[in-house]
Amino acid sequence: MPLLVLMLEVAGRSSIQAGATSLEMIAGGKGMLLPGVSGVRRRRVTIIRAGTVGLHACVVGVGFGADVTIVDINPLRLA
């Protein structure tokens, strides 16, 4: 079980990087940067479910300077 948790943590942290890459023009995106730059509005990130993957994705998203929102049906996970 501990190996599965580690794999989920890596998946969560990698998901934000994959999303940021898909925003680049070379990947067919609109040419936006996820990390904040002076004078540019912060990007919004929505994470669905607040499990292990979602919480680690949130940590990286906030670290990138994004405006992060987490959505989950269980209010205890959001507290």
VEXTI-682832 format. One record per atom (N, C-alpha, C): residue in three letters; x, y, z. Coordinates in Angstrom, 1 decimal. Layout:
N
+---------+--------+--------+--------+
: residuo :      u :      v :      w :
+---------+--------+--------+--------+
:     ala :      X :      Y :      Z :
...
+---------+--------+--------+--------+
END
This chain:
79
+---------+--------+--------+--------+
: residuo :      u :      v :      w :
+---------+--------+--------+--------+
:     met :    0.8 :   -1.2 :    0.0 :
:     met :    0.0 :    0.0 :    0.0 :
:     met :    0.9 :    1.3 :    0.0 :
:     pro :    2.0 :    1.3 :    0.7 :
:     pro :    2.8 :    2.5 :    0.7 :
:     pro :    3.3 :    2.9 :   -0.7 :
:     leu :    3.6 :    1.9 :   -1.5 :
:     leu :    4.1 :    2.1 :   -2.8 :
:     leu :    3.0 :    2.8 :   -3.7 :
:     leu :    1.8 :    2.4 :   -3.5 :
:     leu :    0.6 :    3.0 :   -4.2 :
:     leu :    0.5 :    4.4 :   -3.9 :
:     val :    0.6 :    4.8 :   -2.6 :
:     val :    0.5 :    6.2 :   -2.1 :
:     val :    1.6 :    7.0 :   -2.8 :
:     leu :    2.8 :    6.5 :   -2.8 :
:     leu :    3.9 :    7.2 :   -3.5 :
:     leu :    3.6 :    7.4 :   -5.0 :
:     met :    3.1 :    6.4 :   -5.6 :
:     met :    2.7 :    6.6 :   -7.0 :
:     met :    1.7 :    7.6 :   -7.3 :
:     leu :    0.7 :    7.7 :   -6.4 :
:     leu :   -0.4 :    8.7 :   -6.5 :
:     leu :    0.2 :   10.1 :   -6.2 :
:     glu :    1.1 :   10.2 :   -5.3 :
:     glu :    1.7 :   11.5 :   -5.1 :
:     glu :    2.5 :   12.0 :   -6.3 :
:     val :    3.2 :   11.1 :   -7.0 :
:     val :    3.9 :   11.5 :   -8.2 :
:     val :    2.9 :   11.9 :   -9.3 :
:     ala :    1.8 :   11.1 :   -9.4 :
:     ala :    0.8 :   11.4 :  -10.4 :
:     ala :    0.2 :   12.8 :  -10.2 :
:     gly :   -0.1 :   13.1 :   -8.9 :
:     gly :   -0.7 :   14.5 :   -8.6 :
:     gly :    0.3 :   15.6 :   -9.0 :
:     arg :    1.5 :   15.4 :   -8.6 :
:     arg :    2.5 :   16.5 :   -8.9 :
:     arg :    2.8 :   16.6 :  -10.4 :
:     ser :    2.8 :   15.5 :  -11.1 :
:     ser :    3.0 :   15.5 :  -12.5 :
:     ser :    1.8 :   16.1 :  -13.3 :
:     ser :    0.6 :   15.9 :  -12.8 :
:     ser :   -0.6 :   16.4 :  -13.5 :
:     ser :   -0.5 :   17.9 :  -13.8 :
:     ile :   -0.1 :   18.7 :  -12.8 :
:     ile :    0.0 :   20.1 :  -13.0 :
:     ile :    1.0 :   20.5 :  -14.0 :
:     gln :    2.1 :   19.8 :  -14.0 :
:     gln :    3.1 :   20.0 :  -15.0 :
:     gln :    2.6 :   19.7 :  -16.4 :
:     ala :    1.9 :   18.6 :  -16.5 :
:     ala :    1.3 :   18.2 :  -17.8 :
:     ala :    0.3 :   19.2 :  -18.3 :
:     gly :   -0.5 :   19.7 :  -17.4 :
:     gly :   -1.5 :   20.8 :  -17.7 :
:     gly :   -0.8 :   22.0 :  -18.2 :
:     ala :    0.3 :   22.4 :  -17.5 :
:     ala :    1.0 :   23.6 :  -17.8 :
:     ala :    1.6 :   23.5 :  -19.2 :
:     thr :    2.1 :   22.3 :  -19.5 :
:     thr :    2.7 :   22.1 :  -20.8 :
:     thr :    1.7 :   22.2 :  -21.9 :
:     ser :    0.5 :   21.7 :  -21.7 :
:     ser :   -0.6 :   21.7 :  -22.7 :
:     ser :   -1.1 :   23.2 :  -23.0 :
:     leu :   -0.8 :   24.1 :  -22.1 :
:     leu :   -1.1 :   25.5 :  -22.4 :
:     leu :   -0.2 :   26.2 :  -23.3 :
:     glu :    1.0 :   25.6 :  -23.6 :
:     glu :    2.0 :   26.2 :  -24.5 :
:     glu :    1.5 :   26.1 :  -25.9 :
:     met :    1.9 :   27.1 :  -26.7 :
:     met :    1.5 :   27.1 :  -28.1 :
:     met :    2.1 :   25.9 :  -28.9 :
:     ile :    3.3 :   25.5 :  -28.6 :
:     ile :    3.9 :   24.4 :  -29.3 :
:     ile :    3.1 :   23.1 :  -29.1 :
:     ala :    2.3 :   23.1 :  -28.0 :
:     ala :    1.5 :   21.9 :  -27.7 :
:     ala :    0.1 :   22.1 :  -28.2 :
:     gly :   -0.2 :   23.2 :  -28.9 :
:     gly :   -1.5 :   23.4 :  -29.4 :
:     gly :   -2.4 :   24.3 :  -28.5 :
:     gly :   -1.8 :   24.8 :  -27.4 :
:     gly :   -2.5 :   25.6 :  -26.5 :
:     gly :   -2.6 :   27.1 :  -26.9 :
:     lys :   -3.0 :   27.9 :  -26.0 :
:     lys :   -3.2 :   29.4 :  -26.3 :
:     lys :   -1.9 :   30.2 :  -26.0 :
:     gly :   -0.9 :   29.5 :  -25.6 :
:     gly :    0.4 :   30.2 :  -25.3 :
:     gly :    0.4 :   30.9 :  -24.0 :
:     met :   -0.2 :   30.3 :  -23.0 :
:     met :   -0.3 :   30.9 :  -21.6 :
:     met :    0.7 :   30.2 :  -20.7 :
:     leu :    1.2 :   31.0 :  -19.8 :
:     leu :    2.1 :   30.4 :  -18.8 :
:     leu :    1.3 :   30.2 :  -17.5 :
:     leu :    1.5 :   29.0 :  -16.9 :
:     leu :    0.8 :   28.7 :  -15.6 :
:     leu :    1.5 :   29.5 :  -14.5 :
:     pro :    2.8 :   29.5 :  -14.4 :
:     pro :    3.5 :   30.2 :  -13.3 :
:     pro :    3.2 :   31.7 :  -13.5 :
:     gly :    3.0 :   32.4 :  -12.4 :
:     gly :    2.7 :   33.8 :  -12.4 :
:     gly :    3.9 :   34.6 :  -12.9 :
:     val :    3.7 :   35.6 :  -13.6 :
:     val :    4.7 :   36.6 :  -14.1 :
:     val :    4.2 :   38.0 :  -13.7 :
:     ser :    5.1 :   38.8 :  -13.4 :
:     ser :    4.7 :   40.2 :  -12.9 :
:     ser :    3.8 :   40.9 :  -14.0 :
:     gly :    2.7 :   41.4 :  -13.6 :
:     gly :    1.9 :   42.1 :  -14.5 :
:     gly :    0.9 :   41.3 :  -15.3 :
:     val :    0.9 :   40.0 :  -15.1 :
:     val :    0.0 :   39.1 :  -15.8 :
:     val :   -0.9 :   38.4 :  -14.8 :
:     arg :   -2.2 :   38.3 :  -15.1 :
:     arg :   -3.1 :   37.6 :  -14.2 :
:     arg :   -2.8 :   36.2 :  -14.0 :
:     arg :   -3.0 :   35.7 :  -12.7 :
:     arg :   -2.7 :   34.4 :  -12.4 :
:     arg :   -3.7 :   33.4 :  -13.1 :
:     arg :   -3.2 :   32.3 :  -13.5 :
:     arg :   -4.1 :   31.3 :  -14.2 :
:     arg :   -4.9 :   30.5 :  -13.1 :
:     arg :   -6.1 :   30.1 :  -13.5 :
:     arg :   -6.9 :   29.3 :  -12.7 :
:     arg :   -6.8 :   27.9 :  -12.9 :
:     val :   -6.7 :   27.1 :  -11.9 :
:     val :   -6.7 :   25.6 :  -12.0 :
:     val :   -7.8 :   25.0 :  -11.1 :
:     thr :   -8.6 :   24.1 :  -11.7 :
:     thr :   -9.6 :   23.4 :  -11.0 :
:     thr :   -9.3 :   22.0 :  -10.9 :
:     ile :   -9.3 :   21.5 :   -9.7 :
:     ile :   -8.9 :   20.1 :   -9.4 :
:     ile :  -10.2 :   19.4 :   -8.9 :
:     ile :  -10.5 :   18.3 :   -9.6 :
:     ile :  -11.7 :   17.5 :   -9.3 :
:     ile :  -11.3 :   16.3 :   -8.4 :
:     arg :  -11.8 :   16.3 :   -7.2 :
:     arg :  -11.6 :   15.3 :   -6.1 :
:     arg :  -10.4 :   15.7 :   -5.3 :
:     ala :  -10.5 :   15.6 :   -4.0 :
:     ala :   -9.5 :   16.0 :   -3.0 :
:     ala :   -8.8 :   14.8 :   -2.4 :
:     gly :   -8.6 :   13.8 :   -3.2 :
:     gly :   -7.8 :   12.6 :   -2.7 :
:     gly :   -6.3 :   12.9 :   -2.7 :
:     thr :   -5.6 :   11.8 :   -2.6 :
:     thr :   -4.1 :   12.0 :   -2.6 :
:     thr :   -3.6 :   12.7 :   -3.8 :
:     val :   -4.1 :   12.3 :   -5.0 :
:     val :   -3.6 :   12.9 :   -6.3 :
:     val :   -4.0 :   14.4 :   -6.3 :
:     gly :   -5.3 :   14.7 :   -5.9 :
:     gly :   -5.8 :   16.1 :   -5.9 :
:     gly :   -5.0 :   17.0 :   -5.0 :
:     leu :   -4.7 :   16.5 :   -3.8 :
:     leu :   -4.1 :   17.3 :   -2.8 :
:     leu :   -2.6 :   17.6 :   -3.2 :
:     his :   -1.9 :   16.6 :   -3.8 :
:     his :   -0.6 :   16.9 :   -4.3 :
:     his :   -0.6 :   17.8 :   -5.5 :
:     ala :   -1.6 :   17.7 :   -6.3 :
:     ala :   -1.7 :   18.6 :   -7.5 :
:     ala :   -1.9 :   20.0 :   -7.0 :
:     cys :   -2.7 :   20.2 :   -5.9 :
:     cys :   -3.0 :   21.5 :   -5.3 :
:     cys :   -1.7 :   22.1 :   -4.8 :
:     val :   -0.8 :   21.3 :   -4.1 :
:     val :    0.4 :   21.8 :   -3.6 :
:     val :    1.3 :   22.4 :   -4.8 :
:     val :    1.4 :   21.7 :   -5.8 :
:     val :    2.2 :   22.1 :   -7.0 :
:     val :    1.6 :   23.3 :   -7.7 :
:     gly :    0.2 :   23.3 :   -7.8 :
:     gly :   -0.5 :   24.4 :   -8.4 :
:     gly :   -0.2 :   25.7 :   -7.7 :
:     val :   -0.4 :   25.6 :   -6.3 :
:     val :   -0.1 :   26.8 :   -5.5 :
:     val :    1.3 :   27.2 :   -5.6 :
:     gly :    2.2 :   26.3 :   -5.7 :
:     gly :    3.6 :   26.6 :   -5.8 :
:     gly :    4.0 :   27.3 :   -7.1 :
:     phe :    3.2 :   26.9 :   -8.2 :
:     phe :    3.4 :   27.6 :   -9.5 :
:     phe :    2.8 :   29.0 :   -9.5 :
:     gly :    2.0 :   29.3 :   -8.4 :
:     gly :    1.4 :   30.7 :   -8.3 :
:     gly :    0.0 :   30.7 :   -9.0 :
:     ala :   -0.6 :   29.6 :   -9.2 :
:     ala :   -1.9 :   29.5 :   -9.8 :
:     ala :   -3.0 :   29.8 :   -8.8 :
:     asp :   -4.2 :   30.2 :   -9.2 :
:     asp :   -5.3 :   30.3 :   -8.4 :
:     asp :   -6.1 :   28.9 :   -8.4 :
:     val :   -5.9 :   28.2 :   -7.3 :
:     val :   -6.4 :   26.8 :   -7.3 :
:     val :   -7.7 :   26.6 :   -6.6 :
:     thr :   -8.6 :   25.9 :   -7.3 :
:     thr :   -9.9 :   25.5 :   -6.7 :
:     thr :  -10.0 :   24.0 :   -6.7 :
:     ile :  -10.5 :   23.4 :   -5.6 :
:     ile :  -10.6 :   22.0 :   -5.5 :
:     ile :  -12.1 :   21.7 :   -5.3 :
:     val :  -12.7 :   20.8 :   -6.1 :
:     val :  -14.1 :   20.4 :   -6.0 :
:     val :  -14.1 :   18.9 :   -5.6 :
:     asp :  -15.0 :   18.7 :   -4.6 :
:     asp :  -15.2 :   17.3 :   -4.1 :
:     asp :  -16.6 :   17.2 :   -3.5 :
:     ile :  -17.2 :   16.0 :   -3.6 :
:     ile :  -18.5 :   15.8 :   -3.0 :
:     ile :  -18.5 :   15.6 :   -1.5 :
:     asn :  -17.4 :   15.3 :   -1.0 :
:     asn :  -17.2 :   15.0 :    0.4 :
:     asn :  -16.7 :   16.3 :    1.1 :
:     pro :  -17.5 :   17.0 :    1.9 :
:     pro :  -17.1 :   18.2 :    2.5 :
:     pro :  -16.0 :   18.0 :    3.5 :
:     leu :  -15.9 :   16.8 :    4.1 :
:     leu :  -14.8 :   16.6 :    5.1 :
:     leu :  -13.4 :   16.6 :    4.4 :
:     arg :  -13.3 :   16.2 :    3.2 :
:     arg :  -12.1 :   16.3 :    2.4 :
:     arg :  -11.6 :   17.7 :    2.2 :
:     leu :  -12.6 :   18.6 :    2.1 :
:     leu :  -12.3 :   20.0 :    1.8 :
:     leu :  -11.9 :   20.8 :    3.0 :
:     ala :  -12.2 :   20.3 :    4.2 :
:     ala :  -12.0 :   21.1 :    5.4 :
:     ala :  -10.6 :   21.1 :    5.8 :
+---------+--------+--------+--------+
END
